Amino acid sequence: MLTFAPLILLKNRGSRIWVLHGKTRHGQPITPEKKEAILKAVKHRSRFLKVLLIVPLVLFWGTIIASLERTPLTGRSAYFHSVDSMDVEVLMRLLVLFSIIGGG
């Protein structure tokens, strides 16, 4: 999906140059209606580009946040609300895991 980003940027750049100069590539003048249509197309392409850039970022961070649920057994980021609410089995697994990693 991100392969379309350079194409959208180039197309928007070309369209903006047309509008600034008031002429097409062949030197024909642009009517006000055509200018409005070009600016509307640039606006739509810009929105599409923003969506193309935001979706992968949201999916990436969503995956990271969703995987945080599994990390306490790895010992990397163990966030516990209280020791009393932990299962004895989970506590024993963590102790075994830490003793294996720590070499003790």
Protein Blocks (a to p, Z undefined) as FASTA:
>chain_A
ZZmmmmmmmmmmmmmmmmmnopafkopacdfklmmmmmmmmmmmmmmmmmmmmmmmmmmm
mmmmmmmmmmmmnomaccdfbfklpcfklmmmmmmmmmmmnoZZ
